């Protein structure tokens, strides 16, 4: 089974999903340590144990909620399709070298930890998992001397908002941008985008993340029987992202993969931010990351409205 580019783009941006109720599974337990706020004189690129702010969520459809959560006692047998690296936005200037054999082994370990087992002769698959990873980079100005962003800038930002925060968060963010354009208040609590950004701690963290380049892994599950009939029955989509500032994809990807095991097949519609560290003194392997802190908040009560207008508002400071 081969993937075509439009299908890969669908997996990254994510199609419209049904509105999600509160997650039934418990999120990663927060730690008492607050190392996220410890000041460091060294930039992250020079730190021996840099911390990663990882944003994770799983958006699940109604079809996905009808399926029991996987467990070692009740595993889900799957067929995996790892499509490889994919870059959104501007291409990175440096080539990332990822060992495909090591990556596949890491993915299978994370899946097994989540209760997913690779199909065999005695156990036909019930789900097909499409796995993509890469970077999502900002489209920035080149030789344009104006203060206006390039034409695709906001499309790029909204795409990353869907990747980092999910479709519900991205719709709320897009509405805030549209409301800001129509508002006569440019600064302070009267500004719609300011109010949205500062509605809670989680939203402030997510907005900060979507204005930064990031690395990601996206795992999407489809019903196997439907795909055999050439139909697409989406079950769930897990997204794990982190800022790419001062770190490489090669050293970050194992942590992205290992983090995904807590979300696979679980209904976690509200993004959770966990802080983990990678150790540059030794090899970064699955299971070495430690959760330092998590941030979670309830999603907004009312559904977002479709924004209007073509003008481009400025982001909140």
Secondary structure, 3 states (H helix, E strand, C coil): CCCCHHHHHHHHHCCCCCCCCCCCCCCCCCCCCCHHHCCCCCCHHHCCCCEEEEEEEEEECHHHHCCCCCCCCCCEEEEEEEEEEEEECCCCCCCCCCCHHHHHHHHHHHHHHCCEEECECCECCCEEEEEEEEEECCCCCCCCCCCCCCCCHHHHHHHHHHHHHHHHHHHHHHHHHHHHHHCCCCCCCCCHHHHHHCCCHHHHHHHHHHCCCEEEEEEEEEEHHHHHCCCCCEEEEEEEEEECCCCCHHHHHHHHHHHHCCCCCCCEEEEEEEEEECCCCCCCCCCCCCCCCEECCCCCCCCCCCCCCCCCCCCCC
